[in-house]
Amino acid sequence: MGEMEVAIFSMIMAPFILFMIFVAPIWVILHYRGKRKLEEGMSEDDALRVRELVDQAEKMRERIRNLENLLDAEHGDWRKSQHR
């Protein structure tokens, strides 16, 4: 191999070696940690948060329904103007 080939080989191998030493192990650890969490399912905190979000969504649905009823009573044609 000539000097040029050695230089090119060095330029390619240096980032590869750095990647394999630093990035790849962290990547593998984070990948399998995330995969394990998915297999375990939701934690109690996650389940509580989902229930809170569902409750908030139900309240918002009821508020929207009430607002639509008010708009229907006061401005019966508001829906027509929204679909232009």
C-alpha positions in Angstrom: 0.0 0.0 0.0 1.2 3.4 -0.8 1.1 6.5 1.4 -2.1 7.7 -0.2 -3.9 4.4 0.5 -2.7 4.4 4.1 -3.9 8.0 4.6 -7.3 7.2 3.2 -7.5 4.0 5.3 -6.6 6.0 8.4 -9.2 8.6 7.6 -11.9 5.9 7.3 -10.8 3.8 10.2 -10.4 6.5 12.8 -14.1 7.6 12.9 -15.2 4.0 12.7 -13.1 3.0 15.7 -14.4 6.0 17.6 -17.9 5.1 16.7 -17.4 1.5 17.8 -15.8 2.5 21.2 -18.2 5.4 22.2 -21.4 5.5 20.2 -22.2 1.8 19.5 -22.2 0.6 23.1 -24.4 3.5 24.3 -26.7 2.9 21.3 -27.1 -0.8 22.1 -27.7 -0.1 25.8 -30.4 2.5 25.2 -32.0 0.3 22.5 -32.4 -2.7 24.8 -33.4 -0.6 27.8 -36.2 0.9 25.7 -37.2 -2.5 24.4 -37.3 -3.9 27.9 -39.5 -1.0 29.1 -42.0 -1.7 26.3 -42.2 -5.3 27.3 -42.8 -4.5 30.9 -45.8 -2.3 30.1 -46.9 0.9 31.7 -45.7 1.8 35.2 -48.2 3.0 37.8 -47.2 6.6 37.2 -47.8 6.1 33.4 -51.2 4.5 34.1 -52.1 7.3 36.5 -51.1 9.9 33.9 -53.2 8.2 31.2 -56.2 8.2 33.5 -55.7 11.9 34.2 -55.5 12.6 30.4 -58.6 10.6 29.7 -60.5 12.6 32.4 -59.2 15.9 30.9 -60.3 14.7 27.5 -63.8 13.9 28.8 -64.1 17.3 30.4 -63.0 19.0 27.2 -65.5 17.0 25.2 -68.3 18.1 27.5 -67.1 21.7 27.3 -67.0 21.6 23.5 -70.5 20.0 23.4 -71.8 22.8 25.7 -70.2 25.5 23.5 -71.7 24.0 20.4 -75.1 23.9 22.0 -74.7 27.6 22.9 -73.6 28.5 19.4 -76.5 26.5 18.0 -79.0 28.4 20.2 -77.5 31.8 19.5 -76.2 31.5 15.9 -77.9 28.5 14.3 -76.0 28.8 11.0 -72.5 28.9 12.5 -71.8 25.3 11.3 -72.5 26.3 7.7 -70.0 29.2 7.9 -67.3 26.8 9.2 -67.5 24.4 6.2 -66.7 27.0 3.5 
